[in-house]
Every structure is written in C-alpha cells, then in structure tokens.
Amino acid sequence: MLVLDSPISWRAEGRGTVDHAERSGALPLRPKLAFAGAEYELNFIRYYHAFYYRYAQASLIVGMVLIFGDFLVDHLAFQNASANTYRLQLCLPILGIGIAYSFTSTAKRHWQFVMCAFIAVVACSLFWVLLEIDSQGGMGLSSWVGILNFVFLEFYCFVILGVQFRYALAAGLIILLMFECALLLASGKDLSTLFYWSYHVVTAFILAAGIGWWREFLLRKDFSAQTALTAAKDFLKNQNGLLEIEVEKRTRKILDTQDVTIEILASLAETRDNETGNHIRRTQHYVRALARQLQFHPSFADYLVDHQIDTLFKYAPLHDIGKVGIPDSILLKPGKLDPDEFKIMQTHTTLGHNAIENAEKRLGTKIEFLACAKEIALFHHEKWDGSGYPNGLEGHAIPISARLMAVADVYDALTSSRVYKDAMPHDQAIAIVVEGRGRHFDPDIVDAFIQITDQFKDIAVRYAD
C-alpha cells in the first residue's frame, strides 16, 4: 500500500482545519489512486476538475493539429493513398464535435468520461483509416506508422488529455483492444507477426499506463501537501485569533484591576478630606477636556496622544492621594491654616509621590502608567513663575500633566463650597484663572481653558456636590 503522510484533516466545504494531530498513514493512497477519506477524495476531484477541464479541451485542439500534420506528411509521401483524406473527413470532425460538446453543461459535469469516449472513437476511426491506407499500398497500420499512432494515442490518453488515471486506463484498454483487432485484420493468418506486434504494443501500453499512474500519484501527493499547508495556515490563523481574544481579555482584566485600585486609593483619600468624591470626578473631566483642546497644539501634540489622554483621565484622581498622610487637625481645619500648618499641608505632594514610587519599587520594575500618577501627585501645585511647591519648578520644567491638573484643581476649588468658604460663581472663577495666566498657569493652557469654559461649566453642573 502506498501512503501519503499528512497530519491534517480536510472538510468537505474546502477549508482546512486541524482537528487533531493524526499519525502517518491517515491518508492512504492505494494503487487504484484514491484517498482513504471520502470527503478528502471529493475535494481532490473538485480540485482536479477545476484545474484540468480547460487543459483537456485544449488537448483536443492539439489532437486535431497532430492528425492534420499526419495527413500532410502522408499526402506528400503517398499521394495515391486517397484513404489519407479520411483523416480530414472523419477524424478531425469527431474531435471538432468533441470540442464543441465539451462546452455544454452535460459535458462539464462528466467531462472526463466524455473526453475519453471521443478519444476512443477517434482511435477507432484512425485505425480504420490506417487499414484503408494499407489496402492502397501506403504505410498504415501494419507498418511502423501504425505502432507510432498507437503509442501516440496511448500517451495522449494517459498524459496529454489530462483525465484521471481510472478514465485514462479504461480508454487506453479500449484503444489497445481496438488496435489488436485491427492488427488481426491486417495480419490475416500470420500469427507470428500478430504476436510480434502485440508484444510491442502491450509493452507500449504498460509504459504509458505507468507514466499516467505516476503523474496522478505525484498530483495527489502535491494536493495533499498543499492541503496540509493550507489547513495549517488556517489553524494558525484561528489560533492567533483565539490568542488575541485571550490577550485582550487578560489585558482588560488587568486594566479593570488598575481602575479598581485607583478607585480604592482615591476613595481612601476622600474619607480623610473635606472634599467630596465629585471633586475627583470633576477634576479628571476638566483635565481631559483641556487635553483634548490642546491635542493638536504644536507644543503639546507629541505628548497628548489619545493613549496619554486616557492615562491622564485615569490617574488624575490620585493627585491628592498624599493627603492621607496629613494629620486631621490640619486637613480638617475649618479655618485658614497658619504658616507651619500650611508647610505640613504642602507635604501631601511628596507623600503621594513617595507612596506611589515605593509601591513601584516593591514590584521591582518601572511601570509606565505610574509615571503619570507620580507627576500629577508631586507637581500639581507648582506654578509657571516658579513660586509653587514642593520643588519651585518654573515654566516648561513642570510636566504637562501637572500643568493641566493645576488649572483643573484651582477652578474646581474656586467653584466648590467648603466648610471654610462658599462656592465662587463660574464667571468669577474664570477671571481668577485668566488673571493667573503666565504667573500661576501655563499661558497656552489658560488660552485653551478660555475656549472651553462652557464645557467646564457643564462638567461642574453634571458632577455637582
């Protein structure tokens, strides 16, 4: 038994899927040339039909050309052999009818049987023509010409015509039997001559059949390899899709965990402050509104990409996380803080930054998204003119994230009521922010703020205390 090794199973609809790894021998190819799997065999037949149908039609035209060439050669060599014209009158029309019929729907469905039938009929007519040429003194069936025509017809069936081996074998056997009958008529009672020629024609038949078998064997082997490759590609594509889904799910889970962690930390800060949770909501929306307004500004475009804006929105709530380390007597004091108390209050920036950084150190690696949280916590009270705290940074030395947070935080502080003050009207808060342009705040950010004050007002109303 001949075996084509393939680890791939194939489905009838024509798409390869790897159901499981199969051992060698899953697709045995027997001497009769048929895959063990019925569905696999059906797909090969579809592939074969699609590829060889036009090829077979073209081979009929080749047959017509060759027969016409034989006519011309015989006509020049034996002008008195009128039977030679039968090639034109009989053989060529049969092939012509075959070509025309091959375009019909019936022929397309059964084209291999149809092609073989026409070749067998042409062979029969050609042998008769050669017998007639013999009777007129020419070189016909009983000469080397007859053997040459037989060999050509056998190789035409098994190789040139392009039909599957099982159809070619049937047509080849019919042609062999017809040739033997014609030889019997040509040799009469000369059995030795009959046996001599029969040996050679049978040898030629076996050679042609062997080549035809090997041609289809290689074709099936190539089909099996291509099928396995296609199925493997589809399998890997499906696996990649599943992996992408799994990665997306796990990434989403990690992001959700981050969001929950931030929410817990921000809520912890709220429990120790006079400010409410809505202060956190408002400031993060203010920051995002400013960032989007500045996204295409030349000075901010490289930093304020969509991903970074999302990060700013997510980690803005941690700007006052350091207040958990401020004593209640200072943090919850209803009146104005004295200088010493204010100095202690200022340490909430470094406390928040250090808490995040220490957590990062415990993990043993730098975490990109925490860089934004540390910047906001440490520098959101820095001022453009360098008079802020804790480091007295000036101008562009202040990170963009902290500059955005400064405007958002001050506006919200002005428009929100506290135990020690009343809320300021929207227009008055705008005026104070504008007054701080170039001193407290980045001028470009204040300009952006002026353009979207209506958005700030809407956010303040939507998340009012």
SVG drawing of the C-alpha trace seen along z (x, -y; Angstrom):
<svg xmlns="http://www.w3.org/2000/svg" viewBox="-26 -89 39 107">
<polyline fill="none" stroke="black" stroke-width="0.4" points="0.0,0.0 1.3,-3.4 0.8,-6.1 0.6,-9.9 1.6,-11.2 -0.5,-14.1 -1.3,-15.4 -4.2,-17.4 -7.9,-16.5 -9.9,-18.3 -13.5,-19.3 -15.9,-19.0 -16.6,-22.7 -13.0,-23.1 -11.4,-24.8 -8.7,-23.1 -9.0,-22.8 -6.7,-20.9 -9.0,-18.8 -6.2,-16.8 -2.7,-15.6 -3.0,-12.4 -0.3,-9.8 1.3,-9.0 -0.9,-6.9 -4.0,-8.9 -4.5,-9.4 -3.5,-6.1 -3.1,-6.2 -3.8,-2.8 -2.6,-1.6 -6.1,-2.4 -5.3,-6.0 -7.9,-7.1 -7.6,-8.8 -9.0,-6.8 -11.2,-9.7 -14.3,-10.1 -14.5,-13.8 -10.8,-14.3 -11.2,-12.4 -14.2,-14.6 -12.2,-17.7 -9.4,-16.3 -11.9,-15.6 -13.2,-19.2 -9.7,-20.5 -8.8,-18.2 -11.9,-19.2 -11.3,-22.9 -7.6,-22.6 -7.7,-20.1 -11.0,-20.8 -9.7,-23.6 -6.5,-21.7 -8.4,-18.7 -10.3,-21.0 -7.0,-22.4 -5.6,-18.8 -8.5,-18.1 -7.2,-21.0 -3.7,-19.6 -5.1,-16.3 -6.6,-18.0 -3.4,-19.7 -1.4,-16.4 -3.9,-14.5 -3.8,-17.3 0.0,-17.1 -0.2,-13.3 -2.4,-14.0 0.1,-16.4 3.0,-14.1 1.2,-11.1 -0.2,-13.3 3.4,-14.3 4.8,-10.8 1.9,-8.8 -0.2,-11.0 -2.1,-8.0 -3.4,-6.9 -6.8,-8.5 -7.8,-7.0 -5.5,-9.5 -8.2,-12.1 -10.4,-10.2 -8.3,-11.8 -9.8,-15.1 -13.2,-13.8 -13.7,-11.5 -11.1,-12.0 -11.0,-15.8 -14.8,-16.3 -15.1,-13.9 -12.5,-15.9 -14.3,-19.1 -17.6,-17.7 -15.9,-16.8 -14.6,-20.3 -18.0,-21.8 -19.7,-19.3 -17.2,-20.0 -18.8,-23.4 -22.2,-22.0 -23.4,-21.7 -23.6,-17.9 -20.1,-17.6 -18.8,-19.9 -20.4,-17.6 -18.9,-14.4 -16.1,-15.8 -13.5,-13.1 -15.8,-10.3 -16.8,-12.5 -13.2,-13.2 -12.2,-9.6 -15.2,-8.5 -14.3,-10.9 -10.6,-9.8 -11.7,-6.1 -14.0,-6.9 -11.2,-8.9 -8.8,-6.0 -11.2,-3.5 -11.7,-5.7 -8.0,-6.3 -7.2,-2.6 -9.8,-2.1 -8.1,-4.9 -4.7,-3.2 -6.1,0.1 -7.5,-1.6 -4.1,-3.2 -2.6,0.3 -5.0,1.6 -4.0,-1.2 -0.3,-0.4 0.6,-3.1 2.2,-2.9 -0.7,-2.2 -1.5,0.0 0.8,2.9 3.9,0.6 5.8,-1.4 3.3,-4.2 0.6,-2.1 2.7,-1.4 3.6,-5.1 0.0,-6.1 -1.0,-3.6 1.8,-4.8 0.8,-8.4 -2.9,-7.6 -1.9,-5.7 0.3,-8.6 -2.4,-11.0 -4.9,-9.2 -2.6,-8.8 -0.6,-12.1 -1.8,-14.7 -5.6,-14.5 -5.3,-15.3 -8.1,-12.9 -7.7,-10.9 -5.9,-7.6 -9.0,-5.5 -10.6,-7.1 -7.4,-7.0 -6.9,-3.3 -10.4,-2.4 -9.9,-4.4 -6.3,-3.0 -7.6,0.5 -10.3,-0.1 -7.7,-1.5 -5.4,1.4 -8.2,3.9 -9.2,2.0 -5.6,1.9 -5.3,5.7 -8.5,6.3 -7.2,4.1 -3.8,5.9 -5.6,9.2 -7.4,7.9 -4.2,6.6 -2.0,9.7 -4.6,12.2 -3.4,15.7 0.2,14.6 0.1,15.2 3.8,14.7 3.6,11.2 0.5,10.6 2.3,11.8 5.4,9.8 3.5,6.5 1.2,7.4 4.2,7.7 5.4,4.3 2.0,2.6 1.3,4.2 4.8,3.0 4.0,-0.5 0.6,-0.3 2.2,0.7 4.8,-2.1 2.1,-4.7 -0.1,-3.5 2.8,-3.5 3.6,-7.1 -0.1,-8.1 -0.3,-6.4 2.8,-8.2 1.6,-11.5 -1.6,-11.3 0.3,-9.9 2.5,-13.0 -0.5,-15.2 -2.3,-13.7 0.8,-13.9 1.2,-17.6 -2.5,-18.2 -2.1,-16.5 0.9,-18.7 -0.9,-21.9 -4.0,-20.9 -1.9,-20.3 -0.2,-23.6 -3.5,-25.5 -5.1,-23.8 -2.0,-24.5 -2.2,-28.2 -5.9,-28.3 -5.3,-26.6 -2.6,-29.0 -4.8,-31.9 -7.6,-30.6 -5.2,-30.0 -3.8,-33.6 -7.4,-34.8 -8.0,-32.9 -4.8,-34.1 -5.6,-37.7 -9.0,-37.3 -7.4,-35.8 -4.8,-38.5 -7.5,-41.1 -9.5,-39.5 -6.5,-39.4 -5.5,-42.9 -9.0,-44.1 -8.8,-42.3 -5.6,-44.0 -6.9,-47.4 -10.1,-46.7 -7.9,-45.8 -6.0,-49.0 -9.2,-51.0 -10.5,-49.4 -7.2,-50.1 -7.2,-53.7 -10.8,-54.0 -10.0,-52.4 -7.0,-54.8 -8.9,-57.8 -11.8,-56.9 -9.4,-56.4 -8.2,-60.0 -11.8,-61.2 -12.6,-59.7 -10.0,-62.0 -10.7,-65.2 -13.4,-67.8 -13.6,-67.5 -16.1,-65.1 -15.8,-62.3 -17.3,-64.5 -14.3,-66.8 -12.3,-63.8 -14.8,-63.2 -14.9,-66.9 -11.1,-67.4 -10.5,-64.3 -13.1,-65.5 -11.6,-69.0 -8.1,-67.6 -9.4,-65.5 -11.3,-68.5 -8.1,-70.6 -6.0,-67.8 -8.3,-67.3 -8.4,-71.0 -4.6,-71.1 -4.1,-67.8 -3.1,-69.4 -1.2,-72.4 2.4,-72.3 3.7,-72.4 1.6,-69.5 0.9,-67.3 3.7,-64.9 2.6,-64.3 -1.2,-64.5 -1.8,-61.4 -5.1,-59.5 -3.4,-56.9 -1.8,-59.5 -5.1,-61.5 -6.8,-58.3 -3.9,-57.8 -4.3,-61.4 -8.1,-60.9 -7.5,-57.6 -4.8,-58.8 -6.0,-62.4 -8.0,-61.2 -4.7,-60.3 -3.5,-64.0 -4.3,-64.4 -3.6,-60.8 -0.8,-62.2 -3.5,-63.8 -4.0,-60.5 -0.7,-61.3 -1.7,-64.8 -3.0,-65.0 -6.7,-65.5 -6.1,-68.7 -4.7,-70.3 -6.6,-68.5 -10.0,-69.0 -9.3,-72.5 -12.3,-74.7 -10.3,-78.0 -7.2,-79.3 -4.0,-77.4 -1.2,-79.1 2.3,-79.1 3.5,-76.0 0.3,-74.1 0.5,-75.1 4.0,-73.8 2.8,-70.4 -0.1,-70.5 2.3,-71.1 3.9,-67.8 0.9,-65.9 2.5,-66.3 5.7,-64.4 3.8,-62.0 1.6,-61.0 4.6,-60.8 6.6,-58.7 3.8,-56.3 3.3,-55.5 7.1,-55.3 7.6,-52.9 4.8,-50.7 6.6,-50.6 9.9,-49.7 8.3,-46.8 7.3,-45.4 10.9,-45.6 10.2,-47.3 9.3,-50.7 5.7,-50.9 5.0,-53.3 1.5,-54.3 2.5,-55.1 4.9,-57.8 1.9,-60.0 0.4,-59.4 3.6,-60.4 4.0,-63.6 0.5,-64.7 0.7,-63.9 4.1,-65.7 3.9,-68.7 0.2,-69.8 0.9,-72.7 3.9,-74.0 3.4,-77.5 4.5,-78.8 6.6,-81.6 8.4,-79.2 6.7,-80.2 4.9,-76.9 5.8,-73.9 7.4,-71.4 10.3,-72.0 9.7,-75.5 9.8,-74.3 9.3,-77.0 7.7,-77.1 8.2,-74.1 10.2,-72.3 6.8,-71.5 5.4,-68.3 2.4,-68.8 0.3,-66.5 0.8,-68.7 0.2,-71.9 -3.2,-70.6 -4.1,-69.4 -3.2,-72.8 -5.8,-74.6 -8.4,-71.9 -7.8,-71.8 -7.8,-75.6 -11.0,-76.1 -12.8,-73.3 -11.6,-74.7 -12.9,-78.1 -16.3,-76.9 -16.9,-74.4 -18.1,-75.2 -16.1,-74.1 -16.6,-74.4 -14.4,-77.4 -15.8,-79.2 -18.7,-79.5 -18.6,-78.4 -17.5,-81.2 -19.6,-81.9 -18.4,-80.4 -17.5,-83.8 -15.5,-85.0 -13.6,-81.7 -12.8,-82.2 -11.5,-85.7 -9.2,-84.4 -7.8,-81.6 -7.2,-84.1 -5.5,-86.5 -3.1,-83.7 -2.0,-83.3 1.8,-83.4 2.2,-83.5 0.3,-80.6 -0.6,-78.7 0.9,-77.9 -0.3,-80.6 -1.2,-78.1 -3.3,-76.0 -5.2,-79.1 -5.9,-80.1 -7.3,-76.6 -9.3,-76.9 -10.9,-80.2 -12.1,-78.5 -13.9,-75.7 -15.2,-77.4 -18.7,-76.2 -17.5,-72.7 -16.1,-73.3 -19.4,-74.8 -21.3,-71.7 -19.0,-69.4 -19.4,-71.3 -23.2,-71.0 -23.1,-67.3 -21.0,-66.3 -22.2,-68.9 -22.0,-68.0"/>
</svg>
